[in-house]
């Protein structure tokens, strides 16, 4: 029964993903359109090394999420499922790692609790269906931290750590390597004497060279493809400016407290259990060195990550996502210590009940979201219009669009580019259709379809007969 119970976090995460996909779409909200346009640029325009949005601006992040989403889109077609599949896979990786890693070190109850705390966290339900790099970045940071701890203990190679660090950098930023390496400060915690010998110089050099080959090599290819604007955007704006300037102009001494407060508040009630685990780790650390080292590593990872976010001028809620993993592990261990006497059936039943309550609450919440404020109505109109154009394309009608949000291209079969002149498009030989704004009249249109509020599709006579 215990073995089967460890699958519960992944089942809950799957249910959460299905629930969010069945809920209202919000692809135009939370800065998702540009990442969607990057996917289109890679798939439709062949820009795999470095992407640009529909306006020609260089992508603000490295392309690992774009590559993964482009792969899932190539397999499943342009849909919300394909768009968010890399995010769901990233959280599945995080949940499985938190569950199994913690269970092996501190028992099945702690592992189950760690996985459930991560699956039921507020940030998880938000980021699992968010077309951004954050979920993939958090998973890469966790894998890098896993490789770091194993290498520190002598059970793994430092080459693997550097390879994972390269993936983390390609997911978003090299700062993720600092997040993952923060746990190694536990080596200086009083009483820690890892059995592993000092890392061989050759292993470190080989790993670091592989890291440079993957990260700097990609950057050089991107500069070769798109020139100096790549360095200006990724290094000058995204890395240096965010590390030195607050984009809202607020002094650091007025904002330093926000990351820990956000973290504790959004991670409730599990942050309380994590706090208990930290207190007990300080006062009465486990006697087993392997367990103590594991928990101290998590504590340092969490502490260093929050400290970096506190000192950074650029502050956003989503930036704390990589610290969700160590917090969930500490919370799971804290709960297992607090409820040590519980029978396994009672323990699993409590988590099942908590899952039903959280999922039910999320369903009610998402069904009552503001359709205008959260851009749900506009998002669903874009998706519906893309689906209508795809249906016309399946009948042999050439389709295009004009004046719509550029991310509509992702949801059209074949991802056709926009046309600057809808009338000229319809005047071409063969059946033609073009999507335009609802108040737009197109010369040569024989029929109009209204796939969604705000948009309509103009068809020429041949397309109207074939529809």
ABEGO torsion letter per residue (X at the ends): XAAAAAAAAAAAAAAAAAAAAABBBAAABGGAAAAAAAAAAAAAAGBAABBBBAAGBBBABBAAAAAAAAAAAAAAEBBAAAAAAAAAAAAAAAAAAAAAAAAAAAEAAAAAAAAAAAAABAAAAAAABBBBAAAAAAAAAAAAAAAAAAAAAGABBAAAAAAAAAAAAAAABAAAAAAAAAAAAAAABBGBBBABBBBBAAAAAAAAAAAAAAAAAAAAAAAAAAEAAAAAAAAAAAAAAAAABBAAGBBAAAAAAAAAAAAAAAAOAAAAAAAAAAAAAAABBBABAAAAAAAAAAAAAAAAAAAAAAABABBBAAAAAAAAAAAAAAAAAAAAAAAAABBAAAAAAAAAAAAAAAAAAAAAAAAABBAAAAGAAAAAAAAAAAAAAAAAAAAGBBBBBBGBBAAAAAABBGGBBBBABAAAAAABBEBBBBBBBAABBBBGBABBBBABBGBBBBBBAAAAAAX
